Amino acid sequence: MKDYYKIDLEAFMQNNADLIRTIKSKAPVYADELGLEVVQYINREIKQAHLDYIESLGVKDPYEYYISQHESDRYLADQLIAQHRATLHSSTS
């Protein structure tokens, strides 16, 4: 099965090259201050920027958004979203 989150994250990184460069340029100083490895800091900041972007779109369920954006087979996308909703519903009941 496709990793829709990873696909969306990679697209975000490609579309925000300047932001990624900025994060990477600041990484050595900020990573050291936080006690992280540079790679850990970069990954954390990119994932947070991606999440901030998704939230800025008003997306209520990121998983559904990732599927709807990156699954070309609409029938499969609808099945996956329905399955996801059923799982969420059964865990809250």
TITOR-713520 format. One record per atom (N, C-alpha, C, CB): residue number from 1; chain; atom name; x, y, z. Coordinates in nm, 3 decimals, padded with zeros to 5 digits. Glycine has a CB too. Layout:
BEGIN
(NUM "A" "CA" (X Y Z))
...
REM end
This chain:
BEGIN
(1 "A" "N" (00.084 -00.118 00.000))
(1 "A" "CA" (00.000 00.000 00.000))
(1 "A" "C" (00.089 00.124 00.000))
(1 "A" "CB" (-00.096 00.000 00.122))
(2 "A" "N" (00.041 00.226 -00.066))
(2 "A" "CA" (00.115 00.352 -00.074))
(2 "A" "C" (00.121 00.420 00.062))
(2 "A" "CB" (00.052 00.446 -00.179))
(3 "A" "N" (00.229 00.491 00.086))
(3 "A" "CA" (00.241 00.573 00.206))
(3 "A" "C" (00.201 00.715 00.165))
(3 "A" "CB" (00.388 00.569 00.268))
(4 "A" "N" (00.073 00.746 00.178))
(4 "A" "CA" (00.020 00.873 00.130))
(4 "A" "C" (00.080 00.992 00.204))
(4 "A" "CB" (-00.131 00.875 00.144))
(5 "A" "N" (00.108 00.974 00.332))
(5 "A" "CA" (00.172 01.082 00.408))
(5 "A" "C" (00.309 01.113 00.349))
(5 "A" "CB" (00.186 01.043 00.558))
(6 "A" "N" (00.388 01.010 00.323))
(6 "A" "CA" (00.522 01.030 00.269))
(6 "A" "C" (00.515 01.097 00.131))
(6 "A" "CB" (00.597 00.895 00.259))
(7 "A" "N" (00.422 01.054 00.050))
(7 "A" "CA" (00.405 01.115 -00.083))
(7 "A" "C" (00.374 01.263 -00.069))
(7 "A" "CB" (00.293 01.043 -00.162))
(8 "A" "N" (00.283 01.297 00.024))
(8 "A" "CA" (00.245 01.437 00.042))
(8 "A" "C" (00.361 01.518 00.100))
(8 "A" "CB" (00.123 01.447 00.134))
(9 "A" "N" (00.434 01.459 00.193))
(9 "A" "CA" (00.549 01.528 00.252))
(9 "A" "C" (00.655 01.557 00.146))
(9 "A" "CB" (00.609 01.443 00.366))
(10 "A" "N" (00.682 01.460 00.059))
(10 "A" "CA" (00.780 01.481 -00.047))
(10 "A" "C" (00.735 01.590 -00.144))
(10 "A" "CB" (00.804 01.349 -00.124))
(11 "A" "N" (00.607 01.592 -00.177))
(11 "A" "CA" (00.554 01.697 -00.265))
(11 "A" "C" (00.567 01.833 -00.197))
(11 "A" "CB" (00.405 01.669 -00.301))
(12 "A" "N" (00.538 01.839 -00.068))
(12 "A" "CA" (00.552 01.963 00.008))
(12 "A" "C" (00.697 02.012 00.004))
(12 "A" "CB" (00.507 01.943 00.155))
(13 "A" "N" (00.790 01.920 00.022))
(13 "A" "CA" (00.932 01.957 00.021))
(13 "A" "C" (00.974 02.010 -00.116))
(13 "A" "CB" (01.019 01.837 00.060))
(14 "A" "N" (00.928 01.947 -00.222))
(14 "A" "CA" (00.962 01.991 -00.357))
(14 "A" "C" (00.904 02.128 -00.387))
(14 "A" "CB" (00.913 01.890 -00.460))
(15 "A" "N" (00.785 02.154 -00.335))
(15 "A" "CA" (00.718 02.281 -00.361))
(15 "A" "C" (00.762 02.394 -00.269))
(15 "A" "CB" (00.569 02.263 -00.350))
(16 "A" "N" (00.843 02.362 -00.170))
(16 "A" "CA" (00.888 02.462 -00.072))
(16 "A" "C" (01.039 02.455 -00.053))
(16 "A" "CB" (00.817 02.440 00.063))
(17 "A" "N" (01.110 02.455 -00.164))
(17 "A" "CA" (01.256 02.440 -00.160))
(17 "A" "C" (01.324 02.550 -00.078))
(17 "A" "CB" (01.312 02.440 -00.301))
(18 "A" "N" (01.275 02.673 -00.087))
(18 "A" "CA" (01.335 02.782 -00.010))
(18 "A" "C" (01.320 02.759 00.140))
(18 "A" "CB" (01.272 02.916 -00.049))
(19 "A" "N" (01.204 02.715 00.182))
(19 "A" "CA" (01.181 02.686 00.323))
(19 "A" "C" (01.274 02.574 00.370))
(19 "A" "CB" (01.035 02.646 00.347))
(20 "A" "N" (01.288 02.471 00.290))
(20 "A" "CA" (01.375 02.358 00.326))
(20 "A" "C" (01.519 02.405 00.338))
(20 "A" "CB" (01.363 02.245 00.221))
(21 "A" "N" (01.563 02.489 00.245))
(21 "A" "CA" (01.700 02.543 00.253))
(21 "A" "C" (01.720 02.624 00.381))
(21 "A" "CB" (01.730 02.632 00.130))
(22 "A" "N" (01.620 02.703 00.417))
(22 "A" "CA" (01.629 02.783 00.539))
(22 "A" "C" (01.639 02.693 00.662))
(22 "A" "CB" (01.507 02.876 00.552))
(23 "A" "N" (01.557 02.591 00.668))
(23 "A" "CA" (01.562 02.497 00.780))
(23 "A" "C" (01.699 02.432 00.788))
(23 "A" "CB" (01.452 02.389 00.767))
(24 "A" "N" (01.750 02.387 00.674))
(24 "A" "CA" (01.881 02.321 00.673))
(24 "A" "C" (01.993 02.417 00.713))
(24 "A" "CB" (01.910 02.264 00.534))
(25 "A" "N" (01.981 02.543 00.674))
(25 "A" "CA" (02.088 02.638 00.707))
(25 "A" "C" (02.091 02.670 00.856))
(25 "A" "CB" (02.071 02.767 00.626))
(26 "A" "N" (01.976 02.667 00.921))
(26 "A" "CA" (01.968 02.696 01.064))
(26 "A" "C" (01.992 02.573 01.151))
(26 "A" "CB" (01.833 02.755 01.097))
(27 "A" "N" (01.987 02.457 01.091))
(27 "A" "CA" (01.991 02.332 01.165))
(27 "A" "C" (02.110 02.315 01.259))
(27 "A" "CB" (01.989 02.220 01.070))
(28 "A" "N" (02.233 02.342 01.215))
(28 "A" "CA" (02.345 02.315 01.306))
(28 "A" "C" (02.334 02.389 01.440))
(28 "A" "CB" (02.475 02.354 01.238))
(29 "A" "N" (02.296 02.514 01.437))
(29 "A" "CA" (02.286 02.592 01.560))
(29 "A" "C" (02.169 02.547 01.645))
(29 "A" "CB" (02.273 02.742 01.528))
(30 "A" "N" (02.051 02.538 01.584))
(30 "A" "CA" (01.931 02.503 01.660))
(30 "A" "C" (01.933 02.359 01.709))
(30 "A" "CB" (01.808 02.527 01.575))
(31 "A" "N" (01.986 02.269 01.630))
(31 "A" "CA" (01.994 02.129 01.672))
(31 "A" "C" (02.080 02.117 01.796))
(31 "A" "CB" (02.051 02.040 01.558))
(32 "A" "N" (02.192 02.185 01.796))
(32 "A" "CA" (02.283 02.181 01.911))
(32 "A" "C" (02.214 02.236 02.036))
(32 "A" "CB" (02.411 02.261 01.882))
(33 "A" "N" (02.143 02.347 02.021))
(33 "A" "CA" (02.071 02.407 02.134))
(33 "A" "C" (01.966 02.313 02.192))
(33 "A" "CB" (02.005 02.538 02.091))
(34 "A" "N" (01.904 02.233 02.106))
(34 "A" "CA" (01.798 02.142 02.150))
(34 "A" "C" (01.851 02.003 02.186))
(34 "A" "CB" (01.694 02.129 02.042))
(35 "A" "N" (01.981 01.982 02.167))
(35 "A" "CA" (02.039 01.852 02.197))
(35 "A" "C" (02.001 01.744 02.097))
(35 "A" "CB" (01.999 01.809 02.333))
(36 "A" "N" (01.978 01.785 01.974))
(36 "A" "CA" (01.940 01.691 01.868))
(36 "A" "C" (02.052 01.679 01.766))
(36 "A" "CB" (01.810 01.736 01.799))
(37 "A" "N" (02.050 01.569 01.693))
(37 "A" "CA" (02.137 01.556 01.577))
(37 "A" "C" (02.080 01.649 01.469))
(37 "A" "CB" (02.146 01.405 01.527))
(38 "A" "N" (02.165 01.696 01.381))
(38 "A" "CA" (02.121 01.788 01.275))
(38 "A" "C" (02.009 01.725 01.192))
(38 "A" "CB" (02.240 01.826 01.184))
(39 "A" "N" (02.024 01.600 01.156))
(39 "A" "CA" (01.922 01.532 01.074))
(39 "A" "C" (01.789 01.524 01.149))
(39 "A" "CB" (01.970 01.391 01.033))
(40 "A" "N" (01.795 01.496 01.279))
(40 "A" "CA" (01.673 01.490 01.360))
(40 "A" "C" (01.603 01.626 01.360))
(40 "A" "CB" (01.705 01.446 01.504))
(41 "A" "N" (01.680 01.731 01.377))
(41 "A" "CA" (01.623 01.866 01.378))
(41 "A" "C" (01.558 01.899 01.244))
(41 "A" "CB" (01.732 01.969 01.411))
(42 "A" "N" (01.628 01.870 01.136))
(42 "A" "CA" (01.575 01.899 01.002))
(42 "A" "C" (01.443 01.824 00.980))
(42 "A" "CB" (01.678 01.860 00.893))
(43 "A" "N" (01.443 01.695 01.010))
(43 "A" "CA" (01.321 01.614 00.992))
(43 "A" "C" (01.206 01.668 01.076))
(43 "A" "CB" (01.348 01.468 01.029))
(44 "A" "N" (01.235 01.703 01.200))
(44 "A" "CA" (01.132 01.756 01.289))
(44 "A" "C" (01.073 01.886 01.235))
(44 "A" "CB" (01.189 01.778 01.429))
(45 "A" "N" (01.159 01.976 01.192))
(45 "A" "CA" (01.113 02.106 01.144))
(45 "A" "C" (01.036 02.096 01.012))
(45 "A" "CB" (01.232 02.199 01.126))
(46 "A" "N" (01.081 02.008 00.924))
(46 "A" "CA" (01.010 01.989 00.796))
(46 "A" "C" (00.872 01.930 00.822))
(46 "A" "CB" (01.091 01.898 00.701))
(47 "A" "N" (00.865 01.829 00.909))
(47 "A" "CA" (00.736 01.768 00.940))
(47 "A" "C" (00.642 01.868 01.007))
(47 "A" "CB" (00.755 01.645 01.030))
(48 "A" "N" (00.695 01.953 01.093))
(48 "A" "CA" (00.612 02.054 01.158))
(48 "A" "C" (00.562 02.158 01.056))
(48 "A" "CB" (00.690 02.124 01.271))
(49 "A" "N" (00.650 02.200 00.966))
(49 "A" "CA" (00.610 02.296 00.863))
(49 "A" "C" (00.501 02.235 00.773))
(49 "A" "CB" (00.732 02.338 00.777))
(50 "A" "N" (00.515 02.107 00.743))
(50 "A" "CA" (00.415 02.037 00.662))
(50 "A" "C" (00.282 02.032 00.736))
(50 "A" "CB" (00.464 01.894 00.627))
(51 "A" "N" (00.285 01.997 00.863))
(51 "A" "CA" (00.164 01.992 00.943))
(51 "A" "C" (00.098 02.130 00.952))
(51 "A" "CB" (00.195 01.940 01.084))
(52 "A" "N" (00.179 02.233 00.973))
(52 "A" "CA" (00.126 02.370 00.978))
(52 "A" "C" (00.056 02.405 00.846))
(52 "A" "CB" (00.239 02.471 01.007))
(53 "A" "N" (00.116 02.364 00.735))
(53 "A" "CA" (00.056 02.389 00.603))
(53 "A" "C" (-00.078 02.318 00.590))
(53 "A" "CB" (00.152 02.343 00.491))
(54 "A" "N" (-00.083 02.191 00.628))
(54 "A" "CA" (-00.207 02.113 00.619))
(54 "A" "C" (-00.315 02.178 00.705))
(54 "A" "CB" (-00.183 01.965 00.663))
(55 "A" "N" (-00.278 02.219 00.826))
(55 "A" "CA" (-00.375 02.284 00.914))
(55 "A" "C" (-00.423 02.417 00.856))
(55 "A" "CB" (-00.314 02.307 01.053))
(56 "A" "N" (-00.333 02.489 00.787))
(56 "A" "CA" (-00.371 02.618 00.728))
(56 "A" "C" (-00.474 02.602 00.617))
(56 "A" "CB" (-00.247 02.689 00.674))
(57 "A" "N" (-00.483 02.482 00.561))
(57 "A" "CA" (-00.582 02.454 00.457))
(57 "A" "C" (-00.720 02.425 00.516))
(57 "A" "CB" (-00.536 02.335 00.372))
(58 "A" "N" (-00.725 02.411 00.649))
(58 "A" "CA" (-00.851 02.379 00.715))
(58 "A" "C" (-00.886 02.232 00.709))
(58 "A" "CB" (-00.962 02.458 00.653))
(59 "A" "N" (-00.786 02.148 00.687))
(59 "A" "CA" (-00.807 02.004 00.676))
(59 "A" "C" (-00.840 01.948 00.815))
(59 "A" "CB" (-00.682 01.934 00.617))
(60 "A" "N" (-00.952 01.876 00.824))
(60 "A" "CA" (-00.993 01.818 00.952))
(60 "A" "C" (-00.928 01.682 00.975))
(60 "A" "CB" (-01.145 01.806 00.957))
(61 "A" "N" (-00.908 01.605 00.870))
(61 "A" "CA" (-00.847 01.473 00.883))
(61 "A" "C" (-00.735 01.461 00.780))
(61 "A" "CB" (-00.954 01.360 00.863))
(62 "A" "N" (-00.611 01.479 00.823))
(62 "A" "CA" (-00.498 01.474 00.729))
(62 "A" "C" (-00.491 01.345 00.649))
(62 "A" "CB" (-00.370 01.494 00.803))
(63 "A" "N" (-00.521 01.231 00.712))
(63 "A" "CA" (-00.512 01.103 00.642))
(63 "A" "C" (-00.605 01.103 00.521))
(63 "A" "CB" (-00.547 00.987 00.736))
(64 "A" "N" (-00.728 01.150 00.538))
(64 "A" "CA" (-00.821 01.157 00.426))
(64 "A" "C" (-00.771 01.253 00.319))
(64 "A" "CB" (-00.961 01.200 00.475))
(65 "A" "N" (-00.714 01.363 00.361))
(65 "A" "CA" (-00.659 01.460 00.266))
(65 "A" "C" (-00.547 01.396 00.183))
(65 "A" "CB" (-00.605 01.585 00.341))
(66 "A" "N" (-00.455 01.327 00.249))
(66 "A" "CA" (-00.343 01.265 00.177))
(66 "A" "C" (-00.394 01.165 00.074))
(66 "A" "CB" (-00.247 01.194 00.276))
(67 "A" "N" (-00.491 01.084 00.111))
(67 "A" "CA" (-00.547 00.986 00.018))
(67 "A" "C" (-00.615 01.057 -00.099))
(67 "A" "CB" (-00.648 00.894 00.089))
(68 "A" "N" (-00.697 01.156 -00.069))
(68 "A" "CA" (-00.771 01.223 -00.176))
(68 "A" "C" (-00.678 01.296 -00.272))
(68 "A" "CB" (-00.872 01.322 -00.117))
(69 "A" "N" (-00.564 01.342 -00.224))
(69 "A" "CA" (-00.469 01.413 -00.308))
(69 "A" "C" (-00.381 01.319 -00.391))
(69 "A" "CB" (-00.382 01.501 -00.223))
(70 "A" "N" (-00.352 01.201 -00.340))
(70 "A" "CA" (-00.247 01.119 -00.401))
(70 "A" "C" (-00.290 00.981 -00.448))
(70 "A" "CB" (-00.136 01.104 -00.305))
(71 "A" "N" (-00.417 00.947 -00.438))
(71 "A" "CA" (-00.463 00.820 -00.492))
(71 "A" "C" (-00.543 00.849 -00.618))
(71 "A" "CB" (-00.550 00.742 -00.387))
(72 "A" "N" (-00.489 00.807 -00.732))
(72 "A" "CA" (-00.555 00.835 -00.860))
(72 "A" "C" (-00.677 00.746 -00.884))
(72 "A" "CB" (-00.456 00.816 -00.974))
(73 "A" "N" (-00.682 00.630 -00.819))
(73 "A" "CA" (-00.796 00.540 -00.831))
(73 "A" "C" (-00.904 00.588 -00.732))
(73 "A" "CB" (-00.755 00.390 -00.803))
(74 "A" "N" (-01.004 00.659 -00.783))
(74 "A" "CA" (-01.106 00.719 -00.694))
(74 "A" "C" (-01.182 00.614 -00.615))
(74 "A" "CB" (-01.204 00.803 -00.775))
(75 "A" "N" (-01.208 00.499 -00.677))
(75 "A" "CA" (-01.279 00.392 -00.607))
(75 "A" "C" (-01.197 00.346 -00.487))
(75 "A" "CB" (-01.309 00.273 -00.702))
(76 "A" "N" (-01.069 00.323 -00.509))
(76 "A" "CA" (-00.981 00.281 -00.399))
(76 "A" "C" (-00.973 00.390 -00.293))
(76 "A" "CB" (-00.840 00.247 -00.452))
(77 "A" "N" (-00.961 00.514 -00.336))
(77 "A" "CA" (-00.955 00.626 -00.241))
(77 "A" "C" (-01.081 00.628 -00.154))
(77 "A" "CB" (-00.940 00.761 -00.316))
(78 "A" "N" (-01.196 00.613 -00.217))
(78 "A" "CA" (-01.322 00.612 -00.141))
(78 "A" "C" (-01.327 00.495 -00.043))
(78 "A" "CB" (-01.441 00.606 -00.236))
(79 "A" "N" (-01.279 00.379 -00.085))
(79 "A" "CA" (-01.276 00.262 00.003))
(79 "A" "C" (-01.184 00.287 00.123))
(79 "A" "CB" (-01.229 00.138 -00.074))
(80 "A" "N" (-01.066 00.340 00.098))
(80 "A" "CA" (-00.970 00.365 00.206))
(80 "A" "C" (-01.024 00.467 00.305))
(80 "A" "CB" (-00.837 00.412 00.148))
(81 "A" "N" (-01.087 00.571 00.254))
(81 "A" "CA" (-01.144 00.674 00.341))
(81 "A" "C" (-01.259 00.616 00.423))
(81 "A" "CB" (-01.194 00.795 00.258))
(82 "A" "N" (-01.345 00.536 00.361))
(82 "A" "CA" (-01.455 00.473 00.434))
(82 "A" "C" (-01.402 00.379 00.542))
(82 "A" "CB" (-01.547 00.396 00.336))
(83 "A" "N" (-01.299 00.304 00.509))
(83 "A" "CA" (-01.238 00.213 00.606))
(83 "A" "C" (-01.178 00.293 00.723))
(83 "A" "CB" (-01.129 00.126 00.539))
(84 "A" "N" (-01.112 00.401 00.692))
(84 "A" "CA" (-01.053 00.488 00.794))
(84 "A" "C" (-01.161 00.543 00.887))
(84 "A" "CB" (-00.973 00.603 00.729))
(85 "A" "N" (-01.269 00.591 00.828))
(85 "A" "CA" (-01.379 00.646 00.909))
(85 "A" "C" (-01.443 00.538 00.996))
(85 "A" "CB" (-01.486 00.709 00.817))
(86 "A" "N" (-01.459 00.418 00.941))
(86 "A" "CA" (-01.517 00.308 01.019))
(86 "A" "C" (-01.427 00.273 01.137))
(86 "A" "CB" (-01.538 00.184 00.929))
(87 "A" "N" (-01.297 00.274 01.114))
(87 "A" "CA" (-01.202 00.245 01.222))
(87 "A" "C" (-01.210 00.353 01.330))
(87 "A" "CB" (-01.059 00.236 01.167))
(88 "A" "N" (-01.217 00.479 01.289))
(88 "A" "CA" (-01.229 00.588 01.386))
(88 "A" "C" (-01.360 00.577 01.463))
(88 "A" "CB" (-01.220 00.724 01.315))
(89 "A" "N" (-01.466 00.546 01.393))
(89 "A" "CA" (-01.598 00.537 01.457))
(89 "A" "C" (-01.602 00.422 01.558))
(89 "A" "CB" (-01.708 00.518 01.351))
(90 "A" "N" (-01.544 00.308 01.521))
(90 "A" "CA" (-01.548 00.192 01.611))
(90 "A" "C" (-01.460 00.214 01.735))
(90 "A" "CB" (-01.503 00.066 01.537))
(91 "A" "N" (-01.355 00.294 01.722))
(91 "A" "CA" (-01.267 00.318 01.837))
(91 "A" "C" (-01.325 00.421 01.933))
(91 "A" "CB" (-01.130 00.363 01.789))
(92 "A" "N" (-01.423 00.499 01.887))
(92 "A" "CA" (-01.484 00.599 01.974))
(92 "A" "C" (-01.616 00.550 02.031))
(92 "A" "CB" (-01.506 00.730 01.898))
(93 "A" "N" (-01.662 00.435 01.987))
(93 "A" "CA" (-01.791 00.382 02.036))
(93 "A" "C" (-01.774 00.304 02.163))
(93 "A" "CB" (-01.856 00.293 01.931))
REM end
